[in-house]
Amino acid sequence: MTKILISAIAALLLCVGLLWWQLGEKMEQVGSIKSDLSTATARAESLKGTLRLQRELNADAEALDTRNARKLTDAQAENDRLAAAVESGTQRLRIKADCPRVPTTAGTASMDDAGTAELSADARPDYHALRRQITVTEQALAGLQEYVALVCLRGER
C-alpha cells in the first residue's frame, strides 16, 4: 500500500509539474500576444492619424482648387469682356510707346504727331491671346504656391 501511495503521489507530482510547465508556456504566449496587441493598436492609431491628416489635406487641396479655378474663370471673363469691348469699339487698346519725331524736310508733307500709338487690328487677337496666357500662368503659379504652402508643407509637420 505504501508503494501504491508513493506511486500515486509521484504521479500527482508529475501531473502538477506538467501543469506548472504548461502554465508557464501559456503565460509566455499571453505575454507575446499582449505585446503584439499593443503594437497593432499603436499602428492602428498611427494609421488613423495619417488618414485624418490625409483627409484634411485633400479637403484643403480641393478648397484651393475651387478658389483658384473661380479666380481664373473671373480673370478670363474680364479678359473676354475687354477683348469684346475693344472689338466693338467701345474701348480702345492703347500701348505705351514713344514715337520719335522725324525731322521735316523741305518738300515733304508732315503728319500730325499728336495721336497715340495703338495696335493694328491684326495684332489685337495676339495681344488678347497673350493676355489670356499670362492670366492662366499667373493663376497657376499662385495656386501652386498656395498648394505648396498650405498642403505640402503642412503635411511635413
C-alpha positions, 0 to 999 in steps of 0.5 A, a space after each residue: 500500500 505504501 508503494 501504491 501511495 508513493 506511486 500515486 503521489 509521484 504521479 500527482 507530482 508529475 501531473 502538477 509539474 506538467 501543469 506548472 510547465 504548461 502554465 508557464 508556456 501559456 503565460 509566455 504566449 499571453 505575454 507575446 500576444 499582449 505585446 503584439 496587441 499593443 503594437 497593432 493598436 499603436 499602428 492602428 492609431 498611427 494609421 488613423 492619424 495619417 488618414 485624418 491628416 490625409 483627409 484634411 489635406 485633400 479637403 484643403 487641396 480641393 478648397 484651393 482648387 475651387 478658389 483658384 479655378 473661380 479666380 481664373 474663370 473671373 480673370 478670363 471673363 474680364 479678359 473676354 469682356 475687354 477683348 469684346 469691348 475693344 472689338 466693338 469699339 467701345 474701348 480702345 487698346 492703347 500701348 505705351 510707346 514713344 514715337 520719335 519725331 522725324 525731322 521735316 524736310 523741305 518738300 515733304 508733307 508732315 503728319 500730325 504727331 499728336 495721336 497715340 500709338 495703338 495696335 493694328 487690328 491684326 495684332 489685337 487677337 495676339 495681344 488678347 491671346 497673350 493676355 489670356 496666357 499670362 492670366 492662366 500662368 499667373 493663376 497657376 503659379 499662385 495656386 501652386 504656391 498656395 498648394 505648396 504652402 498650405 498642403 505640402 508643407 503642412 503635411 511635413 509637420 
